Amino acid sequence: MTRALPTAPRPARAGAFPATLLAAALAAGCSAAPPKTPPSPSKTSPPACETGTLGLEAGTLSRQARERRGLPPETRGAVVTEVLPGGAAERAGLLRGDVLLAVGGKELANDCDLVLSAWGLPCRPVGVVLLRAGARREVELVPGDEGELLGRLCEEGNATACFRRAWLAAGRAADAGERDRALADLEAACRIGSAEACSYAGHILLSSRERSAEAIPTLTRSCDLGSGAGCAHLAYLHATGTLVPRDDARATRLYDRSCDLGDAKGCYNVGLMAEKGRGTRLDLARAAAAYEQACEGGSASGCTNLGFLVERGQGAAKDPARAADLYRLGCEGSACQGTNLVGCVNFGRALRDGNGVAKDPSRAASVFRAACEAEPGADDVDGAAQERWRACSLLGALHLSGTGVPKDEAAGRELSERGCEGGDAFGCFNAAVVWANGAGGPADPALAVSFYEAACTAGDGEGCHEAGRAYEKGSGVPKDGKRAAELFRKACAAGFEKSCGKKPRR
């Protein structure tokens, strides 16, 4: 028999202190402008358009922003922080402080969705649903040519336009020369006051061998100007001791400012620091609140870590159903951060065991399969690759038992071995059991011992114990009492009580 996980296992968790380098700039949140009745959409035709833009910037719709506007807690969207002069949004009468709910028929979960919906558009009318003073409105915007709009405004000294023009160029750069020109343009936009341009320039400078030291003043300026992403980047450097002395207290203050400015990954790191007691006192309630803000802002890792606390009732009310849903959100990811593999493994476990959600082993197998086949995203947390291998092992266990999938011992063995190759102890142990019993092929005691030892090396106490028994008996390996005793001691140290005090038989 392969070993089953405990009925209520300690779920896997998101890792610690990933670099908070965003894939898209998040504009700092701003106070709402006084409500005004929007005029009818302008009938004036925009300039000739090749690639369109809505001509606006937006920030996260945080819990505080919802409360200020009297909006229901479940409201999702983005808050307009700037309307570019002469752009589609201005022509349609949009105002700073409007809450955008949907663009082109697609609902917005956060401001990252808006970034994807506001640039590089076809030049045809697009419907926008918004809230103003609590009233729902629908307007039609006719995208204007992004090159013409941004070029004209940048020449007039508009820092945001200069940033977006450089941002688009950086994203579309095809060679080193184009990337260098885009960086120069970002630095120029930074100098005239674009906080997000400073953030992006600082991010790029960090990877430069010759100019990495310039990232510190650039990111400091970004944070001072009000970029949540810039503050988060700077905090990461202090938290990890990169280019500056490690200073957890300063890092925490910077993450706090980043979160206050609406940066989801900044909020995630606030939660991590509070949960670990790094740079601040250990405070699980504060950690849970920060993870909730991060999750709402699009941080998949924030959703997963909040799910962990909610499942255990630490810093938040214990609620298995809510925990399972948070793991689902972490697994699904968002436009701000893609799939969090830790969330996928935890959601799959919830489905497999019926913990907080209807028991559905077949769906659990699908979740594990997708995670096993996934490549960890660049913005996933440290340890995500390990969760990929755990997903392979868990899927293998389902195949070995025929739970949720047809019983297939050969597939179960292959998946368990794949997990083991990635360093997952559970996969190593199951592979050892399969080879010891001859499931899915002929028995191979020597290979079984090698997998038990691999499980032991990965920290599995029972794997150490079984390897010790093999050396004790001479099963698949030469009999070796000294080696057996060493493995029994390791098993005991790893928490496998059956090995404690055990001496090899002579």
C-alpha positions as CSV (number, residue, x, y, z in Angstrom):
1,M,0.0,0.0,0.0
2,T,1.2,3.5,-0.7
3,R,1.0,5.8,2.2
4,A,-1.9,8.2,2.5
5,L,-1.4,11.7,3.7
6,P,-2.9,12.5,7.2
7,T,-6.6,13.3,7.2
8,A,-5.8,16.9,8.1
9,P,-2.3,17.6,6.8
10,R,-0.5,20.8,7.4
11,P,-1.0,22.5,4.1
12,A,1.9,23.6,2.0
13,R,2.5,27.3,2.1
14,A,3.8,30.1,-0.1
15,G,7.5,30.8,0.3
16,A,9.4,33.7,1.8
17,F,10.3,37.1,0.4
18,P,10.2,36.8,-3.3
19,A,11.4,39.8,-5.3
20,T,8.4,42.0,-5.8
21,L,9.1,43.1,-9.4
22,L,5.8,43.7,-11.1
23,A,5.0,42.8,-14.7
24,A,3.0,46.0,-15.1
25,A,3.2,49.3,-13.3
26,L,0.4,49.9,-10.7
27,A,-0.5,53.5,-10.4
28,A,-0.6,54.9,-6.9
29,G,-4.1,55.3,-5.5
30,C,-5.6,58.7,-5.3
31,S,-8.5,60.4,-3.5
32,A,-11.7,60.6,-5.4
33,A,-12.6,63.8,-7.2
34,P,-15.9,65.5,-6.4
35,P,-18.7,63.7,-8.2
36,K,-19.9,65.3,-11.4
37,T,-22.5,64.3,-13.9
38,P,-20.7,62.9,-16.9
39,P,-21.5,64.7,-20.2
40,S,-22.7,62.7,-23.2
41,P,-19.9,61.0,-25.2
42,S,-18.2,63.4,-27.6
43,K,-19.1,63.1,-31.2
44,T,-15.7,64.5,-32.2
45,S,-13.7,61.9,-34.2
46,P,-10.3,61.0,-32.7
47,P,-7.2,61.3,-34.8
48,A,-6.4,58.5,-37.2
49,C,-5.6,55.4,-35.1
50,E,-3.3,52.5,-35.7
51,T,-3.0,51.1,-32.1
52,G,-5.5,52.5,-29.6
53,T,-5.5,53.5,-26.0
54,L,-8.2,54.6,-23.6
55,G,-5.9,57.3,-22.3
56,L,-6.2,56.8,-18.6
57,E,-4.4,55.4,-15.6
58,A,-6.0,53.5,-12.7
59,G,-5.1,52.1,-9.3
60,T,-6.4,49.3,-7.1
61,L,-9.9,49.5,-5.6
62,S,-8.8,48.7,-2.0
63,R,-11.1,47.9,0.9
64,Q,-10.5,51.5,2.2
65,A,-11.5,52.9,-1.2
66,R,-14.7,50.8,-1.2
67,E,-15.5,52.0,2.3
68,R,-15.0,55.7,1.4
69,R,-17.4,55.2,-1.5
70,G,-19.9,53.1,0.4
71,L,-19.5,50.2,-2.0
72,P,-20.3,46.6,-1.1
73,P,-17.3,44.5,0.0
74,E,-17.6,42.3,-3.0
75,T,-17.2,45.2,-5.5
76,R,-14.2,44.7,-7.7
77,G,-12.6,47.0,-10.3
78,A,-10.1,49.8,-10.6
79,V,-10.1,53.5,-9.6
80,V,-9.2,56.1,-12.2
81,T,-6.2,58.0,-11.0
82,E,-5.4,60.1,-14.1
83,V,-7.2,61.1,-17.3
84,L,-4.8,62.0,-20.1
85,P,-5.7,65.3,-21.9
86,G,-7.2,64.7,-25.3
87,G,-7.5,61.0,-24.9
88,A,-10.6,58.7,-25.3
89,A,-11.4,58.8,-21.5
90,E,-11.4,62.6,-21.5
91,R,-13.6,62.8,-24.6
92,A,-16.1,60.4,-23.0
93,G,-16.2,62.5,-19.8
94,L,-14.4,60.1,-17.4
95,L,-13.1,61.6,-14.2
96,R,-10.4,60.9,-11.7
97,G,-12.0,58.8,-8.9
98,D,-14.4,56.9,-11.2
99,V,-14.6,53.2,-10.4
100,L,-14.2,51.1,-13.5
101,L,-16.1,47.8,-13.4
102,A,-15.8,46.5,-16.9
103,V,-14.1,47.3,-20.2
104,G,-15.3,45.8,-23.5
105,G,-17.6,43.5,-21.8
106,K,-14.9,42.0,-19.5
107,E,-15.2,42.6,-15.8
108,L,-12.2,44.0,-14.1
109,A,-11.0,42.2,-11.0
110,N,-8.2,44.7,-10.3
111,D,-6.1,47.4,-11.9
112,C,-3.8,44.9,-13.6
113,D,-6.8,43.9,-15.7
114,L,-7.2,47.5,-16.6
115,V,-3.6,47.7,-17.8
116,L,-4.3,44.9,-20.2
117,S,-7.5,46.5,-21.4
118,A,-6.3,50.1,-21.8
119,W,-3.3,49.7,-24.2
120,G,-2.7,48.1,-27.6
121,L,-6.4,48.2,-28.5
122,P,-8.1,47.9,-31.8
123,C,-9.3,51.4,-32.9
124,R,-13.0,50.7,-32.5
125,P,-15.6,51.8,-29.9
126,V,-15.4,50.0,-26.6
127,G,-18.1,50.0,-23.8
128,V,-17.0,50.9,-20.3
129,V,-19.1,50.3,-17.1
130,L,-18.3,52.6,-14.2
131,L,-19.5,53.8,-10.8
132,R,-19.7,57.4,-9.9
133,A,-21.2,58.6,-6.6
134,G,-22.7,55.1,-6.2
135,A,-24.5,55.3,-9.5
136,R,-23.8,52.8,-12.3
137,R,-23.1,54.3,-15.7
138,E,-22.3,52.9,-19.1
139,V,-20.2,55.0,-21.6
140,E,-18.7,54.4,-24.9
141,L,-15.0,55.2,-25.6
142,V,-13.4,55.5,-29.0
143,P,-9.7,54.7,-28.5
144,G,-7.2,57.2,-29.8
145,D,-3.9,56.4,-31.4
146,E,-1.5,55.7,-28.5
147,G,1.6,56.8,-30.4
148,E,0.1,60.1,-31.4
149,L,-1.4,60.8,-27.9
150,L,1.6,59.8,-25.9
151,G,4.1,61.5,-28.2
152,R,2.2,64.8,-28.2
153,L,1.7,64.8,-24.4
154,C,5.2,63.8,-23.7
155,E,6.6,66.7,-25.8
156,E,4.3,68.9,-23.7
157,G,6.0,67.6,-20.6
158,N,3.4,65.2,-19.3
159,A,5.4,62.7,-17.2
160,T,2.7,60.0,-17.3
161,A,2.6,60.1,-21.1
162,C,6.4,59.9,-21.3
163,F,6.4,56.9,-18.9
164,R,3.8,55.0,-20.9
165,R,5.5,55.7,-24.2
166,A,8.8,54.3,-22.7
167,W,6.9,51.5,-21.0
168,L,5.3,50.4,-24.3
169,A,8.7,50.7,-26.1
170,A,10.4,48.5,-23.4
171,G,7.7,45.9,-23.7
172,R,8.1,45.7,-27.5
173,A,11.9,46.1,-27.7
174,A,13.4,43.5,-30.0
175,D,17.1,44.1,-29.4
176,A,19.6,45.5,-26.9
177,G,19.6,48.9,-28.7
178,E,15.9,49.3,-28.4
179,R,16.0,48.2,-24.7
180,D,18.7,50.8,-24.0
181,R,16.7,53.5,-25.6
182,A,13.6,52.5,-23.7
183,L,15.6,52.7,-20.4
184,A,16.9,56.1,-21.3
185,D,13.3,57.3,-21.9
186,L,12.2,55.8,-18.6
187,E,14.9,57.6,-16.8
188,A,13.9,60.8,-18.6
189,A,10.3,60.3,-17.5
190,C,11.5,59.6,-14.0
191,R,13.4,62.9,-13.9
192,I,10.3,64.9,-14.8
193,G,8.2,63.3,-12.1
194,S,6.8,59.9,-13.1
195,A,7.0,57.6,-10.0
196,E,6.2,54.5,-12.1
197,A,9.0,55.4,-14.6
198,C,11.4,55.5,-11.7
199,S,10.1,52.1,-10.5
200,Y,10.6,50.5,-13.9
201,A,14.0,52.1,-14.5
202,G,15.1,51.0,-11.1
203,H,14.0,47.4,-11.8
204,I,15.9,47.4,-15.1
205,L,19.0,48.9,-13.5
206,L,19.1,46.1,-10.8
207,S,20.0,43.6,-13.5
208,S,22.7,45.8,-15.0
209,R,26.3,44.8,-14.1
210,E,27.6,48.3,-14.7
211,R,24.8,50.4,-13.3
212,S,23.1,48.3,-10.6
213,A,24.1,50.8,-7.8
214,E,22.0,53.4,-9.6
215,A,18.9,51.4,-8.8
216,I,19.0,52.5,-5.1
217,P,18.5,56.3,-5.7
218,T,16.1,55.6,-8.6
219,L,13.9,53.4,-6.5
220,T,14.1,55.8,-3.6
221,R,12.8,58.6,-5.9
222,S,10.1,56.3,-7.1
223,C,8.9,55.6,-3.6
224,D,9.2,59.2,-2.6
225,L,7.0,60.2,-5.6
226,G,4.3,57.7,-4.5
227,S,4.9,54.4,-6.5
228,G,3.8,51.4,-4.5
229,A,5.8,49.2,-6.8
230,G,8.9,51.3,-6.3
231,C,8.6,51.1,-2.5
232,A,8.1,47.3,-2.7
233,H,11.2,47.0,-4.9
234,L,13.3,49.1,-2.5
235,A,11.9,47.2,0.5
236,Y,13.0,43.9,-1.1
237,L,16.6,45.1,-1.3
238,H,16.6,46.0,2.4
239,A,14.9,42.7,3.3
240,T,17.5,40.6,1.4
241,G,20.6,42.8,1.9
242,T,20.9,43.4,-1.8
243,L,23.2,46.4,-2.6
244,V,22.4,47.7,0.9
245,P,22.9,46.3,4.4
246,R,20.0,44.1,5.4
247,D,17.5,46.0,7.5
248,D,14.2,44.2,8.3
249,A,12.7,47.2,10.2
250,R,13.3,49.5,7.3
251,A,12.1,46.9,4.8
252,T,8.8,46.5,6.8
253,R,8.2,50.3,6.8
254,L,8.7,50.4,3.1
255,Y,6.4,47.4,2.5
256,D,3.8,49.2,4.7
257,R,4.1,52.3,2.5
258,S,3.9,50.2,-0.6
259,C,0.7,48.5,0.6
260,D,-0.8,51.9,1.6
261,L,-0.1,53.0,-2.0
262,G,-2.1,50.1,-3.3
263,D,0.6,47.6,-4.4
264,A,-0.7,44.1,-3.9
265,K,2.7,42.5,-3.6
266,G,3.7,45.1,-1.1
267,C,0.7,44.0,1.0
268,Y,1.7,40.4,0.6
269,N,5.1,41.1,2.0
270,V,3.6,43.1,4.9
271,G,1.7,40.0,5.8
272,L,4.8,37.9,5.5
273,M,6.9,40.2,7.7
274,A,4.1,40.3,10.3
275,E,3.6,36.5,10.2
276,K,7.3,35.8,10.7
277,G,8.0,38.7,13.1
278,R,10.6,40.2,10.8
279,G,11.2,43.9,11.3
280,T,8.0,44.1,13.4
281,R,6.4,42.1,16.2
282,L,4.7,38.8,15.2
283,D,1.1,39.6,14.6
284,L,-1.1,37.0,12.8
285,A,-4.2,39.2,12.8
286,R,-2.2,41.9,11.0
287,A,-0.7,39.3,8.7
288,A,-4.2,38.0,7.8
289,A,-5.4,41.6,7.1
290,A,-2.5,42.3,4.9
291,Y,-2.8,39.0,3.0
292,E,-6.5,39.9,2.4
293,Q,-5.6,43.2,0.9
294,A,-3.0,41.5,-1.2
295,C,-5.4,38.9,-2.4
296,E,-8.0,41.5,-3.3
297,G,-5.4,43.4,-5.2
298,G,-4.5,40.4,-7.3
299,S,-1.7,38.7,-5.4
300,A,-2.2,35.0,-5.9
301,S,0.4,34.3,-3.1
302,G,-1.6,36.5,-0.8
303,C,-4.7,34.5,-1.4
304,T,-2.9,31.2,-0.7
305,N,-1.3,32.5,2.6
306,L,-4.6,33.9,3.8
307,G,-6.2,30.5,3.1
308,F,-3.5,28.9,5.2
309,L,-4.3,31.1,8.2
310,V,-8.1,30.8,7.7
311,E,-7.8,27.0,7.5
312,R,-6.0,26.9,10.8
313,G,-7.9,29.8,12.5
314,Q,-4.8,31.8,13.0
315,G,-5.3,35.6,13.0
316,A,-8.7,35.0,11.4
317,A,-11.8,33.0,12.0
318,K,-11.4,29.3,11.2
319,D,-13.4,28.6,8.0
320,P,-12.5,25.6,5.9
321,A,-14.9,26.7,3.1
322,R,-13.4,30.1,2.8
323,A,-9.9,28.6,3.0
324,A,-10.7,26.3,0.1
325,D,-12.0,29.2,-2.0
326,L,-8.9,31.2,-1.2
327,Y,-6.7,28.3,-2.3
328,R,-8.7,28.3,-5.6
329,L,-8.1,32.0,-6.1
330,G,-4.4,31.4,-5.5
331,C,-4.3,28.6,-8.0
332,E,-6.2,30.5,-10.6
333,G,-4.0,33.6,-10.3
334,S,-4.8,37.0,-11.8
335,A,-3.5,39.5,-14.3
336,C,-1.2,40.8,-11.5
337,Q,0.3,37.5,-10.6
338,G,-0.1,34.2,-12.4
339,T,-0.8,30.8,-10.9
340,N,0.6,30.1,-7.4
341,L,1.4,26.4,-7.3
342,V,1.2,26.2,-3.6
343,G,-2.4,27.3,-3.9
344,C,-3.0,24.6,-6.5
345,V,-1.6,21.9,-4.3
346,N,-3.7,23.0,-1.3
347,F,-6.9,23.4,-3.4
348,G,-6.3,19.9,-4.8
349,R,-6.0,18.5,-1.3
350,A,-9.2,20.2,-0.2
351,L,-11.0,18.6,-3.2
352,R,-9.5,15.2,-2.6
353,D,-10.4,15.2,1.1
354,G,-13.6,17.2,1.0
355,N,-12.2,19.8,3.3
356,G,-14.3,22.9,3.0
357,V,-15.6,21.9,-0.4
358,A,-17.5,19.0,-1.9
359,K,-15.3,16.0,-2.1
360,D,-14.3,15.6,-5.7
361,P,-11.2,13.3,-6.3
362,S,-11.6,13.6,-10.1
363,R,-11.4,17.4,-10.0
364,A,-8.5,17.1,-7.5
365,A,-6.7,14.9,-10.0
366,S,-7.2,17.6,-12.7
367,V,-5.8,20.3,-10.4
368,F,-2.8,18.2,-9.5
369,R,-2.2,17.3,-13.2
370,A,-2.2,20.9,-14.2
371,A,0.2,21.9,-11.4
372,C,2.5,18.9,-12.2
373,E,2.8,20.0,-15.8
374,A,3.2,23.7,-15.1
375,E,6.4,25.6,-15.2
376,P,6.6,27.9,-12.1
377,G,6.0,31.5,-13.2
378,A,8.7,34.1,-12.8
379,D,6.6,35.9,-10.2
380,D,5.6,32.9,-8.2
381,V,7.1,32.6,-4.7
382,D,10.2,30.8,-3.7
383,G,9.5,27.1,-3.3
384,A,6.9,27.0,-6.1
385,A,9.0,24.5,-8.1
386,Q,8.9,22.1,-5.1
387,E,5.1,22.3,-5.1
388,R,5.1,21.3,-8.7
389,W,6.8,18.1,-7.8
390,R,4.5,17.5,-4.8
391,A,1.6,17.8,-7.2
392,C,3.1,15.1,-9.4
393,S,3.5,12.9,-6.3
394,L,-0.1,13.5,-5.2
395,L,-1.4,12.7,-8.7
396,G,0.7,9.5,-8.7
397,A,-0.9,8.5,-5.4
398,L,-4.3,8.9,-6.9
399,H,-3.3,6.6,-9.8
400,L,-1.9,4.0,-7.5
401,S,-5.1,3.8,-5.5
402,G,-7.5,4.4,-8.4
403,T,-9.0,7.4,-6.6
404,G,-10.6,9.9,-9.0
405,V,-8.8,8.4,-11.9
406,P,-8.5,4.9,-13.3
407,K,-6.1,2.7,-11.3
408,D,-2.8,2.7,-13.2
409,E,0.2,1.5,-11.2
410,A,2.7,2.2,-14.0
411,A,1.5,5.8,-14.3
412,G,1.5,6.1,-10.5
413,R,5.0,4.9,-10.3
414,E,6.2,7.2,-13.1
415,L,4.6,10.2,-11.4
416,S,5.9,9.3,-8.0
417,E,9.4,9.0,-9.5
418,R,9.0,12.4,-11.2
419,G,8.1,13.9,-7.9
420,C,11.0,12.3,-6.2
421,E,13.4,13.5,-8.9
422,G,12.3,17.0,-8.0
423,G,13.1,16.4,-4.3
424,D,9.6,15.5,-3.0
425,A,9.8,13.1,-0.1
426,F,6.2,11.8,-0.6
427,G,6.9,10.8,-4.2
428,C,10.2,9.1,-3.2
429,F,8.4,7.1,-0.5
430,N,5.6,5.9,-2.8
431,A,8.1,5.1,-5.5
432,A,9.9,2.9,-3.0
433,V,6.8,1.1,-2.0
434,V,5.9,0.4,-5.6
435,W,9.3,-1.0,-6.4
436,A,9.3,-3.0,-3.2
437,N,5.9,-4.6,-3.9
438,G,6.3,-5.0,-7.7
439,A,3.3,-2.8,-8.5
440,G,3.3,-1.7,-12.2
441,G,6.3,-3.9,-13.0
442,P,8.7,-6.4,-11.4
443,A,9.8,-5.9,-7.9
444,D,13.3,-4.4,-7.4
445,P,14.3,-4.4,-3.7
446,A,17.6,-2.5,-4.5
447,L,15.8,0.3,-6.3
448,A,13.2,0.4,-3.5
449,V,16.0,1.0,-1.0
450,S,17.4,3.8,-3.1
451,F,14.0,5.6,-3.1
452,Y,13.6,5.1,0.6
453,E,17.0,6.7,1.1
454,A,16.0,9.5,-1.2
455,A,12.8,10.1,0.9
456,C,15.0,10.1,4.0
457,T,17.4,12.6,2.5
458,A,14.3,14.8,1.8
459,G,13.4,14.7,5.4
460,D,10.9,11.8,5.6
461,G,11.2,9.9,8.8
462,E,9.3,6.8,7.7
463,G,11.6,6.7,4.6
464,C,14.6,6.6,6.9
465,H,13.0,3.9,9.0
466,E,12.2,1.7,6.0
467,A,15.7,2.1,4.6
468,G,17.1,1.2,8.0
469,R,15.0,-2.0,8.0
470,A,16.4,-2.9,4.6
471,Y,20.0,-2.6,5.8
472,E,19.0,-4.4,9.0
473,K,17.7,-7.4,7.0
474,G,20.0,-7.2,4.0
475,S,17.0,-6.7,1.6
476,G,18.2,-5.2,-1.7
477,V,21.4,-4.1,-0.1
478,P,24.2,-5.8,1.9
479,K,23.3,-6.2,5.5
480,D,24.8,-3.4,7.5
481,G,23.9,-2.9,11.2
482,K,25.9,0.4,11.5
483,R,24.1,2.0,8.5
484,A,20.7,0.7,9.8
485,A,21.4,2.3,13.2
486,E,22.3,5.6,11.6
487,L,19.0,5.6,9.6
488,F,16.9,4.7,12.6
489,R,18.4,7.7,14.4
490,K,17.6,9.9,11.5
491,A,14.0,8.6,11.4
492,C,13.6,9.4,15.1
493,A,15.1,12.9,14.7
494,A,12.6,13.4,11.8
495,G,9.7,12.6,14.2
496,F,9.1,8.9,13.3
497,E,8.7,7.6,16.9
498,K,8.7,3.9,15.9
499,S,12.4,4.3,15.2
500,C,13.3,6.0,18.5
501,G,15.5,3.7,20.6
502,K,15.4,0.9,17.9
503,K,18.5,-1.1,17.6
504,P,19.3,-3.3,14.6
505,R,18.8,-7.0,15.0
506,R,22.0,-9.0,14.8
